[in-house]
Amino acid sequence: MNINKQCIIRLSRYRNALNRFRSLGFVKVFSDNLGDAVGVTPAQVRKDFSLFGISGNKKGGYQIDQLLEKLNSILGKDEVHKVVIVGCGHIASALLRYKGFEKEGIRIAAGFDIDPAKVNRAAAPPVLPLEELKEYVKANGIKTGIIAVPDIAAQQVHDMMLSAGIKGVLNFAPIRLKGAEDCIINNINVEYELENVIYYVNAMQKTGRKP
Amino acid sequence: MNINKQCIIRLSRYRNALNRFRSLGFVKVFSDNLGDAVGVTPAQVRKDFSLFGISGNKKGGYQIDQLLEKLNSILGKDEVHKVVIVGCGHIASALLRYKGFEKEGIRIAAGFDIDPAKVNRAAAPPVLPLEELKEYVKANGIKTGIIAVPDIAAQQVHDMMLSAGIKGVLNFAPIRLKGAEDCIINNINVEYELENVIYYVNAMQKTGRKP
């Protein structure tokens, strides 16, 4: 069984496409439709689903409601996941205001910052002092954290998260975190992605074609 | 010559690490140092550099200043890149306030929004009505755009960008954009990345180990 990160990301994409199809009034969907929406072959769609024991009906395709139910269960959407965020700057502001998470069963339970001026216990979610992170995470059984601090502080925050029992981290700091065997780390770096686009734009302007 | 996206992303990471080393007072650096900082083998570092004709001195390693100069030139850091952003919501706010871009030679020249209430010509950078996108992009010779609109509007915005002459897009909308042969698209999806972390955290809790 080959369930890698890209496969799970595709499940999220299928799920997103299915929600759009359903909102358009569709009841059934075929692997061709999902492949088109997500940018993979129909065979890839069927292979991904078969890894999780989901099979369609050759003539009838998949029932959207049933398929969504299964994907929701695989992706853990049948319960609410509480997440903490450390570093309450601009990225955190955007994430805290993002309405999509609630719909996806993700709730940012609290933010943490080292700057006393940012602490606001009355906010929803509250912004708490960083030294309360460990206690809060343990008391609330939180397993997932977002790191949105400058690179110089990221490793220290990651170590605090690990010692608090966090098992999954989404890291926005442009630094490689030294982790633990039993903690997953995904990295998002807007700057690198944008630099990468610019590199290809420049290369195309020089050569006149896509590298 | 195998210069793929991951290779270019690694160059950005090396560059970032080199800037940190330099700020610590380092003058020379070895492929081992860079490999450690970025999370790859020293052989990978040397291989990446050799693709661009950069060679170190076996005993002496690389001179940080010279190496940075070369990486800056490869990554197009020796000039300022103007970028437009369409969709002036929370993501755009975070990007517009992000101080790291200017340092990296990236300048967000203008934002565009369909909502007249968000238009603000006096702001720096200005927020302009979406219908002015094409004219602005052409007049300013801009080649790179960021899409930060809801999924339902993303394809239309992308089409507008293409017709204006944009050749590189960073897309935050959770949708696959149908592009053009001569335009590069990188996608960032915070929700999918976070869902992915949560999936693994759940899987680890069930099985007791990293999947």
Interface residues (C-beta under 8 A of the other chain):
Chain A: I3 K5 I8 I9 S12 R13 N16 R20 A37 V38 G39 I74 L75 G76 H81 V83 H90 I91 S93 A94 L95 R97 Y98 G100 F101 E104 I106 K143 T144 I146 D151 K167 G168 V169 L170 P174 I175 R176 E181 D182 I184 N186 I188 N189 V190 E191 Y192 E193 L194 E195 N196 V197 I198 Y199 Y200 V201 N202 M204 Q205 R209 K210 P211
Chain B: I3 K5 I8 I9 S12 R13 N16 R20 A37 V38 G39 I74 L75 G76 H81 V83 H90 I91 S93 A94 L95 R97 Y98 G100 F101 E104 I106 K143 T144 I146 D151 K167 G168 V169 L170 P174 I175 R176 E181 D182 I184 N186 I188 N189 V190 E191 Y192 E193 L194 E195 N196 V197 I198 Y199 Y200 V201 N202 M204 Q205 R209 K210 P211
